[in-house]
Amino acid sequence: MAYLKRVTIGKRIYLYIIKSVRRGDRVEKKVLEYLGAEPGADRLRKALTYWGVKEKPGRGKGRKGR
């Protein structure tokens, strides 16, 4: 399953689409696509759709009770 990874360096956020791959007894991460520092919404949507990345339910709204 692929997922979107955000890496913060300084004040910029870089986006990658990552897939976990099992090799023997280890799990390695494979970069499927580098989206850059500020991909446009259209490019981001197309890449996520192409790689089959779906938003996890309940994510992005903060934690309850805080």
Jmol script that loads the backbone (N, CA, C; Angstrom):
load data "model"
ATOM      1  N   MET A   1       0.838  -1.171   0.000  1.00  0.00           N
ATOM      2  CA  MET A   1       0.000   0.000   0.000  1.00  0.00           C
ATOM      3  C   MET A   1       0.886   1.239   0.000  1.00  0.00           C
ATOM      4  N   ALA A   2       0.557   2.196  -0.810  1.00  0.00           N
ATOM      5  CA  ALA A   2       1.317   3.433  -0.913  1.00  0.00           C
ATOM      6  C   ALA A   2       0.727   4.484   0.024  1.00  0.00           C
ATOM      7  N   TYR A   3       1.594   5.413   0.448  1.00  0.00           N
ATOM      8  CA  TYR A   3       1.139   6.494   1.317  1.00  0.00           C
ATOM      9  C   TYR A   3       1.921   7.762   1.010  1.00  0.00           C
ATOM     10  N   LEU A   4       1.399   8.882   1.448  1.00  0.00           N
ATOM     11  CA  LEU A   4       2.021  10.181   1.241  1.00  0.00           C
ATOM     12  C   LEU A   4       2.880  10.509   2.453  1.00  0.00           C
ATOM     13  N   LYS A   5       4.148  10.856   2.204  1.00  0.00           N
ATOM     14  CA  LYS A   5       5.067  11.198   3.287  1.00  0.00           C
ATOM     15  C   LYS A   5       5.475  12.659   3.150  1.00  0.00           C
ATOM     16  N   ARG A   6       5.402  13.376   4.281  1.00  0.00           N
ATOM     17  CA  ARG A   6       5.814  14.783   4.336  1.00  0.00           C
ATOM     18  C   ARG A   6       7.136  14.864   5.079  1.00  0.00           C
ATOM     19  N   VAL A   7       8.127  15.514   4.466  1.00  0.00           N
ATOM     20  CA  VAL A   7       9.430  15.718   5.100  1.00  0.00           C
ATOM     21  C   VAL A   7       9.635  17.218   5.216  1.00  0.00           C
ATOM     22  N   THR A   8       9.878  17.694   6.439  1.00  0.00           N
ATOM     23  CA  THR A   8      10.097  19.118   6.669  1.00  0.00           C
ATOM     24  C   THR A   8      11.591  19.371   6.800  1.00  0.00           C
ATOM     25  N   ILE A   9      12.099  20.246   5.959  1.00  0.00           N
ATOM     26  CA  ILE A   9      13.493  20.674   6.027  1.00  0.00           C
ATOM     27  C   ILE A   9      13.463  22.192   6.073  1.00  0.00           C
ATOM     28  N   GLY A  10      13.895  22.738   7.210  1.00  0.00           N
ATOM     29  CA  GLY A  10      13.781  24.175   7.400  1.00  0.00           C
ATOM     30  C   GLY A  10      12.315  24.556   7.488  1.00  0.00           C
ATOM     31  N   LYS A  11      11.896  25.473   6.629  1.00  0.00           N
ATOM     32  CA  LYS A  11      10.494  25.905   6.614  1.00  0.00           C
ATOM     33  C   LYS A  11       9.720  25.317   5.443  1.00  0.00           C
ATOM     34  N   ARG A  12      10.367  24.468   4.648  1.00  0.00           N
ATOM     35  CA  ARG A  12       9.714  23.900   3.472  1.00  0.00           C
ATOM     36  C   ARG A  12       9.279  22.467   3.740  1.00  0.00           C
ATOM     37  N   ILE A  13       8.193  22.085   3.110  1.00  0.00           N
ATOM     38  CA  ILE A  13       7.663  20.728   3.229  1.00  0.00           C
ATOM     39  C   ILE A  13       7.782  20.063   1.862  1.00  0.00           C
ATOM     40  N   TYR A  14       8.427  18.896   1.843  1.00  0.00           N
ATOM     41  CA  TYR A  14       8.607  18.130   0.623  1.00  0.00           C
ATOM     42  C   TYR A  14       7.717  16.899   0.687  1.00  0.00           C
ATOM     43  N   LEU A  15       7.105  16.535  -0.433  1.00  0.00           N
ATOM     44  CA  LEU A  15       6.158  15.429  -0.471  1.00  0.00           C
ATOM     45  C   LEU A  15       6.684  14.279  -1.329  1.00  0.00           C
ATOM     46  N   TYR A  16       6.505  13.061  -0.824  1.00  0.00           N
ATOM     47  CA  TYR A  16       6.896  11.849  -1.524  1.00  0.00           C
ATOM     48  C   TYR A  16       5.738  10.855  -1.455  1.00  0.00           C
ATOM     49  N   ILE A  17       5.608  10.014  -2.469  1.00  0.00           N
ATOM     50  CA  ILE A  17       4.700   8.882  -2.397  1.00  0.00           C
ATOM     51  C   ILE A  17       5.591   7.664  -2.166  1.00  0.00           C
ATOM     52  N   ILE A  18       5.343   6.960  -1.058  1.00  0.00           N
ATOM     53  CA  ILE A  18       6.186   5.866  -0.587  1.00  0.00           C
ATOM     54  C   ILE A  18       5.389   4.557  -0.567  1.00  0.00           C
ATOM     55  N   LYS A  19       6.073   3.463  -0.826  1.00  0.00           N
ATOM     56  CA  LYS A  19       5.456   2.141  -0.731  1.00  0.00           C
ATOM     57  C   LYS A  19       6.369   1.253   0.116  1.00  0.00           C
ATOM     58  N   SER A  20       5.793   0.469   1.018  1.00  0.00           N
ATOM     59  CA  SER A  20       6.555  -0.473   1.826  1.00  0.00           C
ATOM     60  C   SER A  20       6.670  -1.787   1.063  1.00  0.00           C
ATOM     61  N   VAL A  21       7.909  -2.315   0.996  1.00  0.00           N
ATOM     62  CA  VAL A  21       8.181  -3.541   0.261  1.00  0.00           C
ATOM     63  C   VAL A  21       8.892  -4.504   1.195  1.00  0.00           C
ATOM     64  N   ARG A  22       8.414  -5.735   1.293  1.00  0.00           N
ATOM     65  CA  ARG A  22       9.046  -6.735   2.150  1.00  0.00           C
ATOM     66  C   ARG A  22      10.128  -7.447   1.355  1.00  0.00           C
ATOM     67  N   ARG A  23      11.342  -7.463   1.912  1.00  0.00           N
ATOM     68  CA  ARG A  23      12.474  -8.182   1.330  1.00  0.00           C
ATOM     69  C   ARG A  23      13.023  -9.117   2.391  1.00  0.00           C
ATOM     70  N   GLY A  24      12.659 -10.381   2.275  1.00  0.00           N
ATOM     71  CA  GLY A  24      13.074 -11.361   3.277  1.00  0.00           C
ATOM     72  C   GLY A  24      12.383 -11.070   4.599  1.00  0.00           C
ATOM     73  N   ASP A  25      13.169 -10.837   5.647  1.00  0.00           N
ATOM     74  CA  ASP A  25      12.580 -10.549   6.956  1.00  0.00           C
ATOM     75  C   ASP A  25      12.561  -9.058   7.257  1.00  0.00           C
ATOM     76  N   ARG A  26      12.911  -8.230   6.270  1.00  0.00           N
ATOM     77  CA  ARG A  26      12.937  -6.776   6.477  1.00  0.00           C
ATOM     78  C   ARG A  26      11.881  -6.092   5.614  1.00  0.00           C
ATOM     79  N   VAL A  27      11.461  -4.929   6.063  1.00  0.00           N
ATOM     80  CA  VAL A  27      10.550  -4.100   5.281  1.00  0.00           C
ATOM     81  C   VAL A  27      11.312  -2.845   4.885  1.00  0.00           C
ATOM     82  N   GLU A  28      11.374  -2.581   3.580  1.00  0.00           N
ATOM     83  CA  GLU A  28      12.067  -1.410   3.067  1.00  0.00           C
ATOM     84  C   GLU A  28      11.055  -0.458   2.456  1.00  0.00           C
ATOM     85  N   LYS A  29      11.413   0.808   2.430  1.00  0.00           N
ATOM     86  CA  LYS A  29      10.550   1.813   1.819  1.00  0.00           C
ATOM     87  C   LYS A  29      11.084   2.144   0.435  1.00  0.00           C
ATOM     88  N   LYS A  30      10.171   2.214  -0.523  1.00  0.00           N
ATOM     89  CA  LYS A  30      10.539   2.532  -1.896  1.00  0.00           C
ATOM     90  C   LYS A  30       9.825   3.817  -2.295  1.00  0.00           C
ATOM     91  N   VAL A  31      10.574   4.788  -2.810  1.00  0.00           N
ATOM     92  CA  VAL A  31       9.981   6.044  -3.268  1.00  0.00           C
ATOM     93  C   VAL A  31       9.382   5.796  -4.648  1.00  0.00           C
ATOM     94  N   LEU A  32       8.073   5.947  -4.755  1.00  0.00           N
ATOM     95  CA  LEU A  32       7.395   5.777  -6.034  1.00  0.00           C
ATOM     96  C   LEU A  32       7.440   7.056  -6.858  1.00  0.00           C
ATOM     97  N   GLU A  33       7.282   8.206  -6.160  1.00  0.00           N
ATOM     98  CA  GLU A  33       7.299   9.485  -6.870  1.00  0.00           C
ATOM     99  C   GLU A  33       7.649  10.601  -5.900  1.00  0.00           C
ATOM    100  N   TYR A  34       8.534  11.489  -6.358  1.00  0.00           N
ATOM    101  CA  TYR A  34       8.859  12.698  -5.613  1.00  0.00           C
ATOM    102  C   TYR A  34       7.997  13.816  -6.175  1.00  0.00           C
ATOM    103  N   LEU A  35       7.215  14.447  -5.307  1.00  0.00           N
ATOM    104  CA  LEU A  35       6.294  15.481  -5.768  1.00  0.00           C
ATOM    105  C   LEU A  35       6.849  16.884  -5.621  1.00  0.00           C
ATOM    106  N   GLY A  36       7.922  17.054  -4.890  1.00  0.00           N
ATOM    107  CA  GLY A  36       8.559  18.359  -4.768  1.00  0.00           C
ATOM    108  C   GLY A  36       8.108  19.120  -3.546  1.00  0.00           C
ATOM    109  N   ALA A  37       8.554  20.381  -3.490  1.00  0.00           N
ATOM    110  CA  ALA A  37       8.303  21.209  -2.322  1.00  0.00           C
ATOM    111  C   ALA A  37       6.886  21.773  -2.310  1.00  0.00           C
ATOM    112  N   GLU A  38       6.386  22.167  -3.432  1.00  0.00           N
ATOM    113  CA  GLU A  38       5.053  22.771  -3.468  1.00  0.00           C
ATOM    114  C   GLU A  38       4.309  22.323  -4.723  1.00  0.00           C
ATOM    115  N   PRO A  39       3.881  21.050  -4.754  1.00  0.00           N
ATOM    116  CA  PRO A  39       3.161  20.609  -5.943  1.00  0.00           C
ATOM    117  C   PRO A  39       1.784  21.268  -6.001  1.00  0.00           C
ATOM    118  N   GLY A  40       1.329  21.552  -7.193  1.00  0.00           N
ATOM    119  CA  GLY A  40      -0.004  22.109  -7.350  1.00  0.00           C
ATOM    120  C   GLY A  40      -1.058  21.081  -6.953  1.00  0.00           C
ATOM    121  N   ALA A  41      -2.232  21.560  -6.605  1.00  0.00           N
ATOM    122  CA  ALA A  41      -3.304  20.670  -6.161  1.00  0.00           C
ATOM    123  C   ALA A  41      -3.667  19.663  -7.246  1.00  0.00           C
ATOM    124  N   ASP A  42      -3.648  20.095  -8.502  1.00  0.00           N
ATOM    125  CA  ASP A  42      -4.008  19.208  -9.598  1.00  0.00           C
ATOM    126  C   ASP A  42      -2.978  18.090  -9.755  1.00  0.00           C
ATOM    127  N   ARG A  43      -1.687  18.441  -9.694  1.00  0.00           N
ATOM    128  CA  ARG A  43      -0.631  17.430  -9.809  1.00  0.00           C
ATOM    129  C   ARG A  43      -0.684  16.452  -8.637  1.00  0.00           C
ATOM    130  N   LEU A  44      -0.903  16.976  -7.447  1.00  0.00           N
ATOM    131  CA  LEU A  44      -0.981  16.127  -6.263  1.00  0.00           C
ATOM    132  C   LEU A  44      -2.148  15.152  -6.376  1.00  0.00           C
ATOM    133  N   ARG A  45      -3.304  15.642  -6.782  1.00  0.00           N
ATOM    134  CA  ARG A  45      -4.494  14.800  -6.924  1.00  0.00           C
ATOM    135  C   ARG A  45      -4.267  13.705  -7.967  1.00  0.00           C
ATOM    136  N   LYS A  46      -3.653  14.061  -9.106  1.00  0.00           N
ATOM    137  CA  LYS A  46      -3.396  13.076 -10.158  1.00  0.00           C
ATOM    138  C   LYS A  46      -2.425  12.000  -9.685  1.00  0.00           C
ATOM    139  N   ALA A  47      -1.365  12.395  -8.971  1.00  0.00           N
ATOM    140  CA  ALA A  47      -0.374  11.428  -8.487  1.00  0.00           C
ATOM    141  C   ALA A  47      -0.993  10.491  -7.457  1.00  0.00           C
ATOM    142  N   LEU A  48      -1.774  11.028  -6.536  1.00  0.00           N
ATOM    143  CA  LEU A  48      -2.396  10.196  -5.511  1.00  0.00           C
ATOM    144  C   LEU A  48      -3.382   9.213  -6.127  1.00  0.00           C
ATOM    145  N   THR A  49      -4.125   9.654  -7.129  1.00  0.00           N
ATOM    146  CA  THR A  49      -5.068   8.784  -7.814  1.00  0.00           C
ATOM    147  C   THR A  49      -4.325   7.700  -8.590  1.00  0.00           C
ATOM    148  N   TYR A  50      -3.259   8.075  -9.286  1.00  0.00           N
ATOM    149  CA  TYR A  50      -2.479   7.131 -10.088  1.00  0.00           C
ATOM    150  C   TYR A  50      -1.899   6.009  -9.221  1.00  0.00           C
ATOM    151  N   TRP A  51      -1.337   6.353  -8.077  1.00  0.00           N
ATOM    152  CA  TRP A  51      -0.699   5.369  -7.206  1.00  0.00           C
ATOM    153  C   TRP A  51      -1.691   4.708  -6.246  1.00  0.00           C
ATOM    154  N   GLY A  52      -2.935   5.134  -6.233  1.00  0.00           N
ATOM    155  CA  GLY A  52      -3.957   4.502  -5.402  1.00  0.00           C
ATOM    156  C   GLY A  52      -3.870   4.863  -3.932  1.00  0.00           C
ATOM    157  N   VAL A  53      -3.381   6.059  -3.632  1.00  0.00           N
ATOM    158  CA  VAL A  53      -3.269   6.498  -2.241  1.00  0.00           C
ATOM    159  C   VAL A  53      -4.612   7.052  -1.815  1.00  0.00           C
ATOM    160  N   LYS A  54      -5.123   6.550  -0.680  1.00  0.00           N
ATOM    161  CA  LYS A  54      -6.409   7.013  -0.168  1.00  0.00           C
ATOM    162  C   LYS A  54      -6.211   7.649   1.188  1.00  0.00           C
ATOM    163  N   GLU A  55      -7.023   8.634   1.491  1.00  0.00           N
ATOM    164  CA  GLU A  55      -6.947   9.309   2.785  1.00  0.00           C
ATOM    165  C   GLU A  55      -7.470   8.381   3.867  1.00  0.00           C
ATOM    166  N   LYS A  56      -6.744   8.324   4.975  1.00  0.00           N
ATOM    167  CA  LYS A  56      -7.197   7.498   6.094  1.00  0.00           C
ATOM    168  C   LYS A  56      -8.357   8.198   6.783  1.00  0.00           C
ATOM    169  N   PRO A  57      -9.402   7.466   7.143  1.00  0.00           N
ATOM    170  CA  PRO A  57     -10.546   8.095   7.815  1.00  0.00           C
ATOM    171  C   PRO A  57     -10.137   8.680   9.161  1.00  0.00           C
ATOM    172  N   GLY A  58     -10.620   9.865   9.448  1.00  0.00           N
ATOM    173  CA  GLY A  58     -10.368  10.494  10.737  1.00  0.00           C
ATOM    174  C   GLY A  58      -9.033  11.211  10.840  1.00  0.00           C
ATOM    175  N   ARG A  59      -8.264  11.271   9.764  1.00  0.00           N
ATOM    176  CA  ARG A  59      -6.970  11.932   9.811  1.00  0.00           C
ATOM    177  C   ARG A  59      -7.120  13.401   9.422  1.00  0.00           C
ATOM    178  N   GLY A  60      -6.246  14.235   9.964  1.00  0.00           N
ATOM    179  CA  GLY A  60      -6.214  15.633   9.570  1.00  0.00           C
ATOM    180  C   GLY A  60      -7.161  16.544  10.326  1.00  0.00           C
ATOM    181  N   LYS A  61      -7.886  16.024  11.303  1.00  0.00           N
ATOM    182  CA  LYS A  61      -8.838  16.851  12.039  1.00  0.00           C
ATOM    183  C   LYS A  61      -8.393  17.063  13.477  1.00  0.00           C
ATOM    184  N   GLY A  62      -7.207  16.580  13.828  1.00  0.00           N
ATOM    185  CA  GLY A  62      -6.737  16.731  15.201  1.00  0.00           C
ATOM    186  C   GLY A  62      -7.241  15.612  16.083  1.00  0.00           C
ATOM    187  N   ARG A  63      -6.709  15.559  17.276  1.00  0.00           N
ATOM    188  CA  ARG A  63      -7.119  14.513  18.207  1.00  0.00           C
ATOM    189  C   ARG A  63      -8.315  14.969  19.028  1.00  0.00           C
ATOM    190  N   LYS A  64      -9.186  14.034  19.337  1.00  0.00           N
ATOM    191  CA  LYS A  64     -10.336  14.350  20.179  1.00  0.00           C
ATOM    192  C   LYS A  64      -9.883  14.489  21.621  1.00  0.00           C
ATOM    193  N   GLY A  65     -10.497  15.387  22.327  1.00  0.00           N
ATOM    194  CA  GLY A  65     -10.195  15.550  23.736  1.00  0.00           C
ATOM    195  C   GLY A  65      -9.018  16.441  24.045  1.00  0.00           C
ATOM    196  N   ARG A  66      -8.463  17.062  23.031  1.00  0.00           N
ATOM    197  CA  ARG A  66      -7.327  17.962  23.270  1.00  0.00           C
ATOM    198  C   ARG A  66      -7.727  19.381  23.078  1.00  0.00           C
TER     199      ARG A  66
END
end "model"
wireframe off; spacefill off
backbone 0.3
color backbone group
